[in-house]
Amino acid sequence: MNIIFTTNPNTLLSIPIQLLFWGFIAVYVIHILEESVLGESFVDKVRKNFIPIYDWTKFFWFNTILLTLNIIAIIAYDIGGGRWIIFPLSLAIERTLNGVWHFGETIITRKYSSGLLASVLTWILAYLLIRYSLFRGEISPSDFIIGFVIGALIELFMFSTMYITKAITMKHSITK
């Protein structure tokens, strides 16, 4: 692969989409580290606001499973090609929407949300994915829409689980 840096706006940028998907993996690793060490840790925040029994073991296993799922998705697309793109695309979209959550949390609470810095890197990758893959026809609009819906549902499931658990926990503490 030849990479040329140019100021010519007519020069096409060609990045293998698998490389972009692997970039999402790298940023997710940074995201996990950020949620672990910067600001109020994700574990402390979840424990305080949603699930009192949430701990570092649950954080580790959840992120290990999601990270592994992301890796499997990229490999499946790399081997299968075609419509398999929906799998890593949906997980890339989930990561992008997760960043929107961190941004919203920062605005609402007026406190830094650990995970926000890595989210900026995720948004850069999402821009590249949309600009140079979707808009150029490398990803079909139908595959993108399916991937977007799946990614949004994954994100909705992750955060609604916290709110549902909080509601159940509060109900049980009131009845005791």
Kinemage of the C-alpha trace (Angstrom):
@kinemage 1
@onewidth
@group {chain A} dominant
@subgroup {mainchain}
@vectorlist {calphas} color= white
{ca met a 1} P 0.000 0.000 0.000
{ca asn a 2} L 1.341 3.414 -0.941
{ca ile a 3} L 0.452 6.338 1.302
{ca ile a 4} L 0.852 9.825 -0.106
{ca phe a 5} L 0.266 13.008 1.872
{ca thr a 6} L -0.908 15.731 -0.472
{ca thr a 7} L -2.685 19.080 -0.472
{ca asn a 8} L -4.500 18.162 -3.687
{ca pro a 9} L -8.213 17.888 -2.767
{ca asn a 10} L -8.849 15.674 -5.806
{ca thr a 11} L -6.575 12.888 -4.556
{ca leu a 12} L -8.539 9.945 -3.191
{ca leu a 13} L -7.669 8.523 0.206
{ca ser a 14} L -7.809 4.744 0.237
{ca ile a 15} L -7.732 3.014 3.622
{ca pro a 16} L -8.706 -0.664 3.888
{ca ile a 17} L -11.882 -0.747 5.924
{ca gln a 18} L -10.451 -3.540 8.086
{ca leu a 19} L -7.756 -1.072 9.187
{ca leu a 20} L -10.447 1.365 10.304
{ca phe a 21} L -12.226 -1.402 12.207
{ca trp a 22} L -8.941 -2.377 13.914
{ca gly a 23} L -8.584 1.309 14.791
{ca phe a 24} L -11.884 1.080 16.668
{ca ile a 25} L -10.381 -1.839 18.645
{ca ala a 26} L -7.278 0.196 19.539
{ca val a 27} L -9.408 3.140 20.653
{ca tyr a 28} L -11.640 0.814 22.670
{ca val a 29} L -8.571 -0.376 24.593
{ca ile a 30} L -7.695 3.276 25.290
{ca his a 31} L -11.322 3.835 26.316
{ca ile a 32} L -11.158 0.979 28.842
{ca leu a 33} L -7.951 2.397 30.318
{ca glu a 34} L -9.471 5.874 30.473
{ca glu a 35} L -12.580 4.611 32.275
{ca ser a 36} L -10.282 2.848 34.730
{ca val a 37} L -7.909 5.649 35.670
{ca leu a 38} L -9.152 9.136 34.701
{ca gly a 39} L -11.661 11.112 36.705
{ca glu a 40} L -14.273 9.171 38.588
{ca ser a 41} L -13.773 5.584 37.454
{ca phe a 42} L -16.593 3.944 35.550
{ca val a 43} L -16.870 1.251 38.241
{ca asp a 44} L -17.261 3.845 41.022
{ca lys a 45} L -19.811 5.798 38.978
{ca val a 46} L -21.924 2.719 38.198
{ca arg a 47} L -21.694 1.488 41.780
{ca lys a 48} L -22.755 4.881 43.169
{ca asn a 49} L -25.526 5.679 40.675
{ca phe a 50} L -26.914 2.391 39.361
{ca ile a 51} L -25.703 -0.991 40.608
{ca pro a 52} L -24.308 -1.116 44.154
{ca ile a 53} L -22.729 -4.553 43.582
{ca tyr a 54} L -20.877 -3.547 40.386
{ca asp a 55} L -17.155 -4.182 40.764
{ca trp a 56} L -13.880 -4.393 38.828
{ca thr a 57} L -14.419 -8.070 38.058
{ca lys a 58} L -17.713 -7.334 36.292
{ca phe a 59} L -16.061 -4.395 34.480
{ca phe a 60} L -13.206 -6.645 33.363
{ca trp a 61} L -15.429 -9.448 32.072
{ca phe a 62} L -17.930 -7.163 30.352
{ca asn a 63} L -15.173 -5.320 28.479
{ca thr a 64} L -13.303 -8.553 27.707
{ca ile a 65} L -16.423 -10.046 26.141
{ca leu a 66} L -17.258 -6.893 24.150
{ca leu a 67} L -13.651 -6.492 22.997
{ca thr a 68} L -13.509 -10.162 21.939
{ca leu a 69} L -16.810 -9.790 20.098
{ca asn a 70} L -15.355 -6.796 18.219
{ca ile a 71} L -12.274 -8.801 17.229
{ca ile a 72} L -14.370 -11.775 16.084
{ca ala a 73} L -16.540 -9.397 14.033
{ca ile a 74} L -13.552 -7.973 12.162
{ca ile a 75} L -12.077 -11.407 11.489
{ca ala a 76} L -15.467 -12.715 10.314
{ca tyr a 77} L -15.745 -9.815 7.874
{ca asp a 78} L -12.116 -10.209 6.791
{ca ile a 79} L -12.729 -13.875 5.969
{ca gly a 80} L -16.332 -13.713 4.735
{ca gly a 81} L -16.517 -10.247 3.195
{ca gly a 82} L -19.797 -9.002 1.771
{ca arg a 83} L -22.719 -8.662 4.170
{ca trp a 84} L -20.484 -9.715 7.072
{ca ile a 85} L -19.566 -6.020 7.188
{ca ile a 86} L -22.731 -5.464 9.229
{ca phe a 87} L -21.155 -7.235 12.226
{ca pro a 88} L -18.068 -4.986 12.742
{ca leu a 89} L -19.983 -1.958 11.477
{ca ser a 90} L -22.664 -2.341 14.148
{ca leu a 91} L -20.012 -2.583 16.861
{ca ala a 92} L -18.164 0.469 15.488
{ca ile a 93} L -21.444 2.363 15.603
{ca glu a 94} L -22.056 1.166 19.165
{ca arg a 95} L -18.653 2.589 20.163
{ca thr a 96} L -19.486 5.863 18.402
{ca leu a 97} L -22.840 6.149 20.183
{ca asn a 98} L -21.143 5.296 23.480
{ca gly a 99} L -19.090 8.448 22.944
{ca val a 100} L -22.291 10.450 22.494
{ca trp a 101} L -23.377 9.092 25.897
{ca his a 102} L -20.123 10.297 27.499
{ca phe a 103} L -20.498 13.700 25.843
{ca gly a 104} L -24.091 14.011 27.053
{ca glu a 105} L -23.133 12.922 30.553
{ca thr a 106} L -20.393 15.561 30.651
{ca ile a 107} L -22.846 18.282 29.626
{ca ile a 108} L -25.638 17.190 31.988
{ca thr a 109} L -23.471 16.634 35.084
{ca arg a 110} L -20.960 19.394 34.250
{ca lys a 111} L -18.263 16.930 35.240
{ca tyr a 112} L -15.773 15.119 33.048
{ca ser a 113} L -17.086 11.689 32.034
{ca ser a 114} L -14.265 9.158 31.895
{ca gly a 115} L -14.345 7.767 28.379
{ca leu a 116} L -14.894 11.136 26.695
{ca leu a 117} L -11.294 11.591 25.497
{ca ala a 118} L -11.206 8.240 23.718
{ca ser a 119} L -14.620 9.057 22.278
{ca val a 120} L -13.069 11.889 20.284
{ca leu a 121} L -10.758 9.346 18.626
{ca thr a 122} L -13.764 7.114 17.970
{ca trp a 123} L -15.578 9.993 16.290
{ca ile a 124} L -12.573 10.610 14.043
{ca leu a 125} L -12.651 6.964 12.962
{ca ala a 126} L -16.425 7.166 12.445
{ca tyr a 127} L -15.925 10.233 10.248
{ca leu a 128} L -13.365 8.366 8.139
{ca leu a 129} L -15.671 5.359 7.916
{ca ile a 130} L -18.623 7.448 6.741
{ca arg a 131} L -16.698 9.850 4.501
{ca tyr a 132} L -14.474 7.350 2.754
{ca ser a 133} L -16.539 4.149 2.867
{ca leu a 134} L -20.245 4.943 3.072
{ca phe a 135} L -20.233 8.085 0.894
{ca arg a 136} L -17.958 6.442 -1.663
{ca gly a 137} L -20.202 3.394 -1.979
{ca glu a 138} L -17.867 0.903 -0.280
{ca ile a 139} L -20.610 0.264 2.295
{ca ser a 140} L -24.144 -0.028 0.951
{ca pro a 141} L -26.728 2.267 2.556
{ca ser a 142} L -28.822 -0.768 3.542
{ca asp a 143} L -25.861 -2.423 5.319
{ca phe a 144} L -25.111 0.868 7.073
{ca ile a 145} L -28.713 1.289 8.219
{ca ile a 146} L -28.849 -2.305 9.488
{ca gly a 147} L -25.492 -1.832 11.243
{ca phe a 148} L -26.672 1.455 12.729
{ca val a 149} L -29.890 -0.069 14.076
{ca ile a 150} L -28.027 -3.028 15.591
{ca gly a 151} L -25.340 -0.763 17.088
{ca ala a 152} L -27.982 1.566 18.532
{ca leu a 153} L -29.873 -1.399 20.020
{ca ile a 154} L -26.680 -2.730 21.624
{ca glu a 155} L -25.983 0.684 23.152
{ca leu a 156} L -29.603 1.049 24.286
{ca phe a 157} L -29.492 -2.431 25.844
{ca met a 158} L -26.260 -1.658 27.731
{ca phe a 159} L -27.531 1.558 29.274
{ca ser a 160} L -31.126 0.513 29.815
{ca thr a 161} L -29.800 -2.488 31.756
{ca met a 162} L -28.201 -0.084 34.235
{ca tyr a 163} L -31.430 1.886 34.693
{ca ile a 164} L -33.563 -1.261 34.980
{ca thr a 165} L -31.164 -2.719 37.552
{ca lys a 166} L -31.300 0.556 39.489
{ca ala a 167} L -35.111 0.468 39.488
{ca ile a 168} L -35.179 -3.154 40.677
{ca thr a 169} L -32.562 -2.448 43.352
{ca met a 170} L -34.507 0.563 44.607
{ca lys a 171} L -37.766 -1.445 44.661
{ca his a 172} L -36.140 -4.200 46.734
{ca ser a 173} L -34.573 -1.740 49.166
{ca ile a 174} L -37.959 -0.026 49.693
{ca thr a 175} L -39.782 -3.323 50.388
{ca lys a 176} L -37.254 -4.468 53.004
